[in-house]
Amino acid sequence: MYKTQKDWIGAAVTAGLGAGVITSFAVSQGQSPWLALAITLFAAVAAVFLDHSMGN
């Protein structure tokens, strides 16, 4: 078989959007927007790291 090149930007955008949906709900419930942004960034970076480190 052949190796395909991973799309870092696409993975980051997808992970950020997924995390952003949940944190936007948390902000609507009264959470600090800065804390929500930090959680979103951490979740997106962790998801991209795990995707690329565990992928083939």
C-alpha positions as CSV (number, residue, x, y, z in Angstrom):
1,M,0.0,0.0,0.0
2,Y,1.0,3.6,0.0
3,K,1.0,6.2,2.8
4,T,-1.3,9.2,2.5
5,Q,-0.3,12.6,3.8
6,K,-2.4,13.8,6.7
7,D,-4.3,17.1,6.5
8,W,-3.3,19.0,9.6
9,I,-5.4,22.1,8.8
10,G,-8.5,20.1,8.1
11,A,-8.1,18.0,11.3
12,A,-7.6,21.2,13.3
13,V,-10.6,22.9,11.9
14,T,-12.8,19.9,12.4
15,A,-11.6,19.4,16.0
16,G,-12.0,23.1,16.8
17,L,-15.6,23.2,15.4
18,G,-16.5,20.1,17.4
19,A,-15.1,21.5,20.6
20,G,-16.5,24.9,19.9
21,V,-20.1,23.7,19.7
22,I,-19.9,22.2,23.2
23,T,-18.1,25.2,24.7
24,S,-20.5,27.7,23.2
25,F,-23.2,25.9,25.0
26,A,-21.2,26.2,28.2
27,V,-20.8,29.9,27.7
28,S,-24.6,30.2,27.2
29,Q,-25.0,28.6,30.6
30,G,-22.7,31.1,32.3
31,Q,-19.1,29.8,31.9
32,S,-16.3,32.4,31.3
33,P,-15.7,32.9,27.6
34,W,-11.9,32.9,28.2
35,L,-12.1,29.6,30.0
36,A,-14.2,28.2,27.2
37,L,-11.8,29.4,24.6
38,A,-8.9,27.8,26.5
39,I,-10.8,24.5,26.7
40,T,-11.6,24.6,23.0
41,L,-8.0,25.2,22.0
42,F,-6.8,22.5,24.3
43,A,-9.3,20.0,23.0
44,A,-8.5,20.8,19.4
45,V,-4.8,20.5,19.9
46,A,-5.2,17.2,21.8
47,A,-7.5,15.8,19.1
48,V,-5.1,16.7,16.3
49,F,-2.2,15.3,18.2
50,L,-4.0,12.0,18.9
51,D,-5.3,11.8,15.3
52,H,-1.8,12.1,13.9
53,S,0.0,10.0,16.4
54,M,-2.4,7.1,16.3
55,G,-3.1,7.2,12.6
56,N,-1.4,5.0,10.1
